[in-house]
């Protein structure tokens, strides 16, 4: 172990902040909707104004009004005829210099600001306590309530130490934490995000604070990097590949943000699976027993219909969560490829490996994709459970409806038989009643089995036979007309379907 240095040289602060400006933004705490513009140029101007105003600096350059390509500089500096459109500024009273370089990268705004002390390495000493001057009024702290489409920010603090490079990287761990305490004005480091990882980087040591899985509620300081170097020449290596760094960190934050969003989608879908399993258990206990009556009571049928509607709504929300998981997985996969491509370009410019940045692409980004892929495989079973519950309730309702229809049909048949019997009885009674007066006509009535049966039938017999004959003819005509009408209606229905 070595004693913690109480001074440093040539501190430099790099601030990178990102937010979507277009595309589909998915949020767990509000309705999902595609939005054409989730941020505009006013937001970019406000971010820079909030920071630079604390240093008494104003942006003098103009601003681009319209994007003609996916990637373009947002500033229009009249002092620069071409090339990168950045604006340089000085803060003499604090011996600070810096520049801002806002860009539109693909579908996002990428904000870049650099503050540095133009000191002579090893001669102009800078006290640890003075690091607070680089963050007046906590102007570099992330927003407490991030706006829609906010991706996150990275703070990179570089310091030079005029000491031999320690053999063990852990020896400067306490120094890195003290630097952060001074920068954020903290009495101790308890509220800081934990030291996530450290590694050698460009001949120095790079300390990374903040787990990429943590939300701002867990880590309110965002992504923090402290690079301690011991050779002046290594800072020149960073300058060679610096202009690719904003894009690399954009992909870092897209990957991390998408994975954090996926945890919300996972929790929502998992809760739905748990509730669905409980619904299936109650369904089995209450309605799928062998002792269950053939027909459900009206209140039971109403309860099942209500449960079915609820499950259909749950199924829709569940499908949305699975879609969101797929979207997060695809977003990570695409940006993982972009991250590796950009990192390779930076390594070519630096002419050396950038191991500190490569670890994220080789470990976290891969692990995030594998985790979401495992989640999707798990939730496919949950989707089957939902379908089973919906199909079971539909089956119960359909079986109950079929049983009700069968009983209703039996009742209708019984009623029709009774109506027909009553109709026959009424018709017979009407016929007899209408002809009964002829029975008493003063004319002898004879029958075929008598020896003398007369030469004509009795008027009552004629009336009876004619009544039954007319009823038979009427029945036949009615039957033909009813059958013809049914066939005609059937053809019309068939024609309308075709």
Secondary structure, 3 states (H helix, E strand, C coil): CCCCCCEEEEEEEEEEEEEECCCEECCCCCCCEECCCCCCHHHHHHHHHHHHHHHCCCCCCEECCCCCCCCEECEECCCCCCCCCCEEEEEHHHCEEEEECCEEECCEEEEEEEEECCCCCCCCEEEHHHHHHHHHHHCCCCCCCCCCCEEEEEEEEEEECCCCCCCCHHHHHHHHHHHHHHHHCCCCCCCCCCEEEEEEECCEEEEEECCCCCCCCCCCCCEEEEEEECCHHHHHHHHHHHHHHHHHHHHHHHHHHHHHHHHHHHHHHHHHHHHHHHHHHHHHHHHCCCCCCCCCCHHHHHHHHHHHHHHHHHHHHHHHHHHHHHHHHHHHHHHHHHHHHHHHHHHHHHCCCCHHHHHHHHCHHHHHHHHHHHHHHHHHHHHHHHHHHHHHHHHHHHHHHHHHHHHHHHHHHHHHHHHHHHHHHHHHHHHHHHHHHHHHCCCCCCCCCCCCCCCCCCHHHHHHHHHHHHHHHHHHHHHHHHHHHHHHHHHHHHHHHC
